Amino acid sequence: MRKSATGSPTRRDVVRNIGVAGLGAAVSVPLARRAFGQAKKPVNISFWTFDNPQQRPWVHKRVKLFMEQNPHVKVDFQWFAFADLGKKISVGFATGTAPDGFVSQDWFMPTWLDKGLLAPLDVKQLGYGSYDAFTGDFAKAFVDGATKDGKVYGYPMWFYGYCDYLNARQFKEVGLDAEKDWPQNWDQLGEVAKRLTIKDGDKFVRQGFKFAMHSSQWTMIQYNPILLQAGGKWFDDSGKCTINDEAGVRAMTIRASIAQKYGAEDPADSIATNPIPGMDFLKERA
């Protein structure tokens, strides 16, 4: 472990042992206490995440517990809107004010790694005996975005599981059985959504189906599996963007069809209007 000129661990030493890109205090309390329990010089660490109502308080609680058990370490814990976090980290790297540790959306990881901005993790502190043992525990998509040259630079705090919800009463209203008539492909989804839609002139009273449109990230997250289903991919082996090929156009056509072909989604809903699809569903407007 590298020491400072005074023989005390530097802030970078502490950060390296805590981890980068989402580790924070949640998994490192006993390790940091054992390694630096006798350090007398105060250590200040900055840690950023985004403000998710469920996750942020959970992380915040563990940051507080970490500081209670390591009185010489002070963690400056900050959180930002989901769409702003990546921008702020980017600006921080450009201006030399980036935090010591942060939660990063995985699509930023190739940029951080390509520019050499991250410190590698010690997988043994995560309970793994080797690099292969660590990478063998996770999906290839995560491993590809969080590792480079046999070193690990990120730890997954969570994976999303996506669900589609059906309002069985609304299905019944239009002569459909939610158990038998739930859509199993995109064409069926469009037809069912069309039947579920209610309009008052040009105004939507109830959208038959609704994609999340509250941020650009969610738009792309939803588009990605449609692109893969259509046989497309973002880049070819040389790194050239292939999104405008036949598969990419088909995927975008499918994505837009709910509004354009079937008239079941309000085309006026966009990132600018910031609609929350979950709330629309609960209020039976979708």
N, C-alpha and C positions, 0 to 999 in steps of 0.2 A: 504494500500500500504506500503510495507516495505521501511524503510528509512536507509540511511547510518548513521555512527556514528556522522556525522556532521549535520544530519537532512535533507540533500539534497537527492533527489532520486538517487539511484545507476544506473549504466548503465543497469544492469539486469532488474530494474524496468521499465526503458524506453523501453527496448526491449520487455518485456512481454506485455506492453500496445500497442506496435506497432504490434507484432505478429510474428509468426515463419512460415517457409516453404512457402514463396511466398507472404506474405502480403506487407511488405515494406511500403514505403511512399504512395503508390497509394491510400490506403483507410483510412489512419490514420491521415492525416494532421490536421484536425480540432480538433480531440480528443487529440492528443499529445500537440497541442498548448494550449488547455484549461487546461490540467492537469499539464503542466510543463512550462507554460508561464512565471512564475516568477523565475524559476530556474536560478541561476547565474553561477553555476559551469559548465564548458564545459563538454559535453558528446560525446564520440566517439563511433560510431556504425559501424560494418562491415556487408556488405550485398553482397552476391554472386548470380549470375545467369549465364545462358549460352548465348552465342553470337548468337542469332537469328536476322537476319537483320531487321525483322519487329518488333519484340517484345522488344528487348533490348533497342533501342532508346526510345521507349515509356516509359519503366520503368525508364530509365536514366533521362528523362525529369522530371518525377515526383519526383525522388530523389532530383534533383536540386531545384525544387519548395518547397519541404519539408524543405530543409536547408535554403532557403531564408526566409521562414515564421517562422523558428525556429533557429535563429542565434547561439544559444548556442549548437546546435547539429550538429556534423560533421559526415557524412556518408561516409565511405570508400567503394565505390561501385566498384566491380570487376566482370568481366565476363570471361568465359572460353569456349572452344569448347564443344559442347554438350556431346561428349563421355568422356570428361575429368572431367566434373563437379562432378559427383558422386564419382570418384576416389579422387579428391582433398578434398571433404567434408569428406570422410572416413579417409583420412590421417590427416586432421585437427582434427577430433575427437580423433584419436589415439595419436596425439602429443600435444593436448591442444591448437591448433591454429585455430579451427573451427570458422566460422563467427557467429555473433550474430543472423543473419537472413539469409535465403537462399531460393532459388527456388530448390525444390527437385523433381526429376522424381518420380512418384508415386510408382514405384516398389522398391524404397529404403525405403519407409516409414515403412514397417513392421520391418526392421532392426533397424531404429532409435528408434521406439517405444519399441521394445523388450529390447533394451539396456538402455532405460530410458534417452535418450539424448535430448529430446525435452521438451520445456515448453508449457503448455496448453494455448490456446487462450481464451479470454473473448468474447463469442459470442455476448454479448450485444453491444460491440463496433463495431460489424459488422451489427448491426441493428436487431438482433434477440432477442426475449424475453426469449428464453429458448433453451436448448440443442435439444429438440424434434423439435422445429421450424426450427432450423438450419439444422439438418439432414434430415428433411422432404423436403427440397428444392433440394436435390441432389440425384444422382443415388446411389444405394446400393454399387456398386463397389467402388465408391469414399469414401463413408461413412466408409466402412469396413477398408479401408487403412489409414484413417485420424483420426480415433477416437479410444479411449481406455478407458474402465472403466467410461463411461459417460462423458468424456472430449474430447474436440476437439483440434487437434494438427496441422491441415493443412487447408488451404483455397484454393479452385481451381481457379487459375488465368485464365485458359482456358480449353476447351475440344476440341479434334480434331474431325473433320468431314472428313472422307476419301472419295475420289472421284476416279473413273476410267474414263480415257479420251479415246475417240475414234477419230481416224482420218477418217472422212467420205470419203475423197477422196481416201485414201488407201483402204478402204473397197470396193469402187466402182471399183478400179483397178483390184481386184481379183474376181469380180462378186458378191459381197455381198452388201446388203442394210443395212446401219448403223441403220436405224429406225426399220427394221424388223429382222435383223440377229444378233443383239447384243447378246452376250452370257449370259445365265441366270443360268448356273451352271458350275461347274469346267470342266466337260467333253466338254461342248460346247465351253468354253473358250479355251481349248487346241486345239480343231479342228479349230476354227476361227484363233487362233494365228498361227497355222501351215500354213494356207493358206496365211496369211499376211507376213510370213517370206521370206526374200530374202537373198540368200547366194552366194558368189563368191568362189566356192570351199569349203574350210572349214571356210572361213572368213564370218562373219555376216555383211551384208550390212544394213539389217533392221531386228531387232528382232520383232517377232509378238506380244509379250507381255513381259513386264519387271517389275519384282519386284524391289523395292528399296533395294540396297545392300550396301549402303554407311556407315552403322554402324551396330554393333551387335544388338543394341536396335531396329532398324527398322526391322531387320530380325525377331526378336521375336514378335514385335508388329503385324506384318503381319501373323505370324504363329498362334497367339492366337485365332483369330476368326475361323480359319480353324479347330483348335483342338476342339473348342466348337461345331462347326457344325458336326464334326465327332462323337460327343457324349463323348468326352474325357475331362479330367481336369488334372491340374498339380499335385495335391496332393489329397490323399484320406482323410477321416475324421480323421485318426490318424496322418496325417502329412507326410506319406510316399509318395515319388514321384512315380507317376503312368504314367509318360510320355512314358514309353516303352511298355505300354499295347497295345491291338489291335487297339483301337481308336487313340492312339498317333502315332502308325506306319502308320495307314491309313492317318492321317493328314500330316505327313512328306512326305509320298508318293505323295499325292496331290500337296504339296508345290514343290516337286522336279520334278513333271511330266512335267511341261512346258518345262524344259530343257531336261530331260531324255527320256520321252515318245514321246513328240511331236516335239522336236528339235526346239522349237520356241524362246528359250532364250539362250544367250551365257553362257555356263557353266564356261567360263574363267572369267566372271565378278564376283568379290567377294569383301569382305571388303578390301582386300589388294589393289585392283585396284581402289577403291573409285569412282565408276561410279555414276553420278547424273542422275537418270531416267527422271526427269523433263526436263533437258536440252536435253537429247537424244530424247525425244518426240518432243520438239520444233524444233529440227534439223531434224526431220522426220527419225530418225534412229531407232525408236521403235514405 
